[in-house]
Amino acid sequence: MAKTAVIAIGGNSLITDKDHKTVPDQYAATAETCKHIADMIQEGWNVVITSGNGPQVGFILRRSELSEHELHPVPLDYCGADTQGAIGYMIQRALYNEFHKRGINRQAASLVTQVRVAKDDPAFESPNKPIGSFMEEKEAKKRAEEGWQIKEDSGRGWRRVVPSPIPIEIVELPAIKALLNDNIIVYAVGGGGIPVVANDSGALEGIAAVIDKDRASSLLATDLDADVLLISTAVEKVYLNYGKEDQQAIDKMTHIQAQHYIEEGHFAPGSMLPKIEACVQFIKNGGEMAIITDPPNITKALRGETGTKIVAGFAVPPPPERRP
């Protein structure tokens, strides 16, 4: 039976730099990443692909702001749905073309995915996830009066902030499993999924929030009993003291070691930290192995030739008590 991997592709897999943001640029970057994913599919892996969507949501919000006197605004949950469809289309087309070129008889499908969060998640009390464009203070005050939560962002201007609650249920999980069982490559939980809450009657309602895509990918990998959670990012390996003269690449660590490094502050929030935390959670929930690497090294990392592996570890027991 084929092994299953959940692959979370990051922003560098869709937008390589600030000068290559157009839709054709994004497709070209996606196609390059899909070549490496096709390599592992050719080696017999079943794959579920997830992705970030931060820049794409930002583009939609900016267009909505620019046209506010002419058109209706786009709610944030609908922005998530829009980007899932667009990114899924790029992944489907890129994989179709790769499969056609290689003579691989496989299909890819995208699933617009809702992810349930708790209505009482503490994140709703302290929104901290920046979205959309930078604003001058005058515009920020106007938006705040309209109900937006606004924060100053590192001296660069003011931005809207929204909650980033913990994902607790992938609503379309049965559909994802059905597609996998039918040998379909699946794109799901794009951008962390569309955040929804259950109201008092049990019906789902979309909310203005952003779910971390690495957390959602970890939950998906756990729910699928995946063999590997692979997080694709901008670097080949994880480093201690990253960017410093004494930086040190990590080839392999246990989830307990990873937690220790987190507590020592080795990983930057909003960058490597959520990836390490997602891997640790996957292992704690019973996962066998997590890998962090960059797109060109996906297949090599799965073979154990590069990348950073996170595996289960056990705490060192305390020494036995001395008897008098």
Secondary structure, 3 states (H helix, E strand, C coil): CCCEEEEEECHHHCCCCCCCCCHHHHHHHHHHHHHHHHHHHHCCCEEEEEECCHHHHHHHHHHHHHCCCCCCCCCHHHHHHHHHHHHHHHHHHHHHHHHHHHCCCCEEEECCCEEECCCCCHHHHCCCEEEEEEECHHHHHHHHHCCCCEEECCCCCEEEEECCCCCCEECCHHHHHHHHHCCEEEECCHHHCEEEEECCCCCEEECCCCCCHHHHHHHHHHHCCCCEEEEECCCCCEEECCCCCCCEEECEEEHHHHHHHHHCCCCCCCCCHHHHHHHHHHHHCCCCEEEEECHHHHHHHHCCCCCEEEECCCCCCCCCCCCC
